[in-house]
Amino acid sequence: MRRLRAVLAKVLQVDPGSITDETSPANTPSWDSLNALMLLSALEEAFSVSFTMEEAMSVRHVGDIKRALARHAVTLEGDG
């Protein structure tokens, strides 16, 4: 989870410690439409995955991102 938090924190310009599974555009002012696109690109690069349009559109909070990464066989456990 450390890598995921680092990517989210960098793009959204927030403290990594403040990121939870419930972090979302609704409670993170910097998570706007432009940063959502930048976040998608940063996640694909950081985790060597390619999200489908359906996956990208289904993200509502960090928990959704974790599930999408899991579908691409990305393991976040043991990553802090």
C-alpha positions as CSV (number, residue, x, y, z in Angstrom):
1,M,0.0,0.0,0.0
2,R,3.0,2.3,0.5
3,R,3.6,2.6,-3.3
4,L,-0.1,3.2,-4.0
5,R,-0.2,5.9,-1.3
6,A,2.9,7.5,-2.7
7,V,1.4,7.7,-6.2
8,L,-1.9,9.1,-4.9
9,A,-0.1,11.6,-2.6
10,K,2.1,12.9,-5.4
11,V,-0.7,13.4,-7.9
12,L,-3.2,14.7,-5.4
13,Q,-0.7,16.7,-3.4
14,V,-1.9,15.3,0.0
15,D,-0.2,13.6,2.9
16,P,0.3,9.9,2.3
17,G,-0.8,9.2,5.8
18,S,-4.2,10.8,5.2
19,I,-5.1,8.3,2.4
20,T,-7.5,5.5,3.3
21,D,-9.8,3.2,1.3
22,E,-12.5,5.8,1.6
23,T,-10.4,8.7,0.1
24,S,-12.4,9.9,-2.9
25,P,-13.1,12.9,-5.1
26,A,-15.9,13.7,-2.6
27,N,-13.6,14.2,0.3
28,T,-10.4,15.3,-1.5
29,P,-10.6,18.7,-3.1
30,S,-7.6,18.2,-5.3
31,W,-9.1,15.0,-6.8
32,D,-10.7,16.8,-9.8
33,S,-11.2,15.6,-13.3
34,L,-7.8,16.6,-14.5
35,N,-6.0,15.0,-11.5
36,A,-8.2,11.9,-12.1
37,L,-6.7,11.5,-15.5
38,M,-3.2,12.2,-14.2
39,L,-3.8,9.7,-11.4
40,L,-4.8,7.0,-13.9
41,S,-1.7,7.6,-16.0
42,A,0.5,7.6,-12.9
43,L,-1.0,4.3,-11.6
44,E,-0.6,2.6,-15.0
45,E,3.0,3.6,-15.1
46,A,3.8,2.8,-11.4
47,F,2.2,-0.6,-11.5
48,S,2.8,-1.6,-15.2
49,V,-0.9,-2.1,-15.9
50,S,-3.3,-0.7,-18.4
51,F,-6.8,0.0,-17.2
52,T,-9.9,-0.4,-19.3
53,M,-12.2,2.5,-19.8
54,E,-14.8,0.6,-17.7
55,E,-12.3,0.3,-14.8
56,A,-11.3,3.9,-15.1
57,M,-14.9,5.0,-15.0
58,S,-15.8,2.8,-12.1
59,V,-13.3,4.3,-9.6
60,R,-15.2,6.1,-6.8
61,H,-12.6,5.8,-4.1
62,V,-9.2,4.3,-3.2
63,G,-10.8,1.0,-2.4
64,D,-11.9,0.8,-6.0
65,I,-8.4,1.4,-7.2
66,K,-7.1,-1.4,-5.0
67,R,-9.6,-3.8,-6.5
68,A,-8.8,-2.7,-10.0
69,L,-5.1,-3.3,-9.4
70,A,-5.9,-6.7,-7.8
71,R,-7.7,-7.7,-11.1
72,H,-4.4,-7.0,-12.8
73,A,-2.5,-9.2,-10.4
74,V,-0.9,-6.3,-8.5
75,T,-0.2,-7.3,-4.9
76,L,-0.2,-4.4,-2.4
77,E,0.2,-6.6,0.7
78,G,3.6,-6.4,2.2
79,D,4.1,-3.0,0.6
80,G,3.7,-1.2,3.9
